[in-house]
Each structure stands twice: as C-alpha cells, then as structure tokens.
C-alpha cells in the first residue's frame, strides 16, 4: 500500500488544554477508523516547528488519503497536508530506470 505523511497544524485553542486535546485526538482517530478502515497507522509524532503533529500511515489510494485530511480539518485541525511518500530504495530504482 502507498505510504502517506499527514502534517497537521491545530488551532491554538485546541492546544491549550491537554484534556481537550486528548479527546479531540481520540474522536479524530475513531472517525478515521470508521470512515477509512483500510488505513494503517505506522507512527504519530508531536513536533516542534510549523506543524504540531505528523502521522505516517498506509492507505490504499490517494482518495483515502484525501479523506484522512478532510477528517482532520473537520475535527479541529487548522490545516492538514497529506504527502505521498516513497521508500528511498524504490526511488533509486525509478532513477535507475530513467538513466537507462
């Protein structure tokens, strides 16, 4: 399955209270599991910098990744960006094929 990276930035009011933050996170995850049952989460990180969280997950297709981003926005994210990722070895194979 393709791998995707979800970069999320939350509204300031959603970061202030740890109890609220935990509840929002649980609600988001439940909604993703219900609406995107084929998504398999690999990692979840809290970040320093322009994004608050990074999730690495596998999804069957780009439509499902879009759905995960839309759910994030609907559940309180100020912004959510999804990036498709490729293992470096696969990237090198593509590069070799192009170079002939």
C-alpha positions as CSV (number, residue, x, y, z in Angstrom):
1,X,0.0,0.0,0.0
2,X,1.2,3.5,-0.6
3,X,2.6,5.5,2.3
4,X,1.4,9.0,3.2
5,X,2.5,11.6,5.6
6,X,-0.1,13.8,7.3
7,X,1.2,17.2,8.6
8,X,-1.3,18.8,10.9
9,X,-1.5,22.2,12.5
10,X,-4.1,22.8,15.2
11,X,-5.9,25.9,16.1
12,X,-4.3,27.5,19.2
13,X,-7.4,26.9,21.3
14,X,-7.1,23.2,20.7
15,X,-3.6,23.0,22.0
16,X,-4.1,24.8,25.3
17,X,-5.9,22.1,27.3
18,X,-4.4,18.7,27.4
19,X,-7.7,17.0,28.3
20,X,-9.5,18.7,25.3
21,X,-6.5,17.8,23.1
22,X,-6.7,14.1,24.1
23,X,-10.5,14.0,23.5
24,X,-10.1,15.6,20.1
25,X,-7.4,13.1,19.1
26,X,-9.5,10.2,20.2
27,X,-12.5,11.5,18.3
28,X,-10.4,12.0,15.2
29,X,-8.9,8.5,15.3
30,X,-12.3,6.9,15.8
31,X,-13.7,8.8,12.8
32,X,-10.7,7.9,10.6
33,X,-11.0,4.2,11.6
34,X,-14.8,4.2,10.9
35,X,-14.6,6.1,7.5
36,X,-11.2,4.8,6.4
37,X,-11.0,1.2,7.7
38,X,-8.1,0.3,5.4
39,X,-5.8,2.9,6.8
40,X,-2.9,1.5,8.8
41,X,-1.0,4.0,11.0
42,X,2.7,3.5,11.3
43,X,3.7,6.4,13.5
44,X,2.4,9.5,15.2
45,X,4.7,12.3,16.3
46,X,4.3,15.6,18.1
47,X,6.6,18.2,16.5
48,X,8.3,21.5,17.2
49,X,8.1,23.9,14.3
50,X,5.4,25.0,11.9
51,X,3.4,21.7,12.3
52,X,2.0,20.3,15.6
53,X,1.7,16.6,14.5
54,X,3.0,14.2,11.9
55,X,1.3,10.9,11.1
56,X,2.8,8.3,8.9
57,X,0.2,5.9,7.5
58,X,-0.5,3.5,4.7
59,X,-3.7,3.9,2.6
60,X,-4.9,2.0,-0.4
61,X,-5.1,5.1,-2.6
62,X,-5.0,8.9,-2.8
63,X,-8.7,9.2,-2.3
64,X,-8.4,7.6,1.1
65,X,-5.5,9.9,2.0
66,X,-7.7,12.9,1.0
67,X,-10.4,11.6,3.2
68,X,-8.0,11.4,6.2
69,X,-7.0,15.1,5.6
70,X,-10.6,16.2,5.3
71,X,-11.5,14.4,8.6
72,X,-8.6,16.2,10.2
73,X,-9.9,19.5,9.1
74,X,-13.4,18.6,10.2
75,X,-12.2,17.6,13.6
76,X,-10.3,20.8,14.6
77,X,-7.1,21.0,12.5
78,X,-6.4,24.5,11.3
79,X,-4.5,22.9,8.4
80,X,-3.8,19.4,7.2
81,X,-1.4,18.5,4.4
82,X,-1.0,14.9,3.0
83,X,2.1,14.0,1.2
84,X,2.7,10.7,-0.6
85,X,6.0,9.1,0.4
86,X,8.1,6.5,-1.4
87,X,10.8,4.3,0.2
88,X,14.2,5.6,-0.8
89,X,15.2,2.2,-2.4
90,X,12.1,2.4,-4.7
91,X,13.1,6.0,-5.6
92,X,16.6,4.7,-6.6
93,X,15.0,2.0,-8.8
94,X,13.0,4.7,-10.6
95,X,16.1,6.8,-11.0
96,X,18.0,3.8,-12.4
97,X,15.2,3.1,-14.9
98,X,15.2,6.7,-16.1
99,X,19.0,6.8,-16.5
100,X,18.8,3.6,-18.6
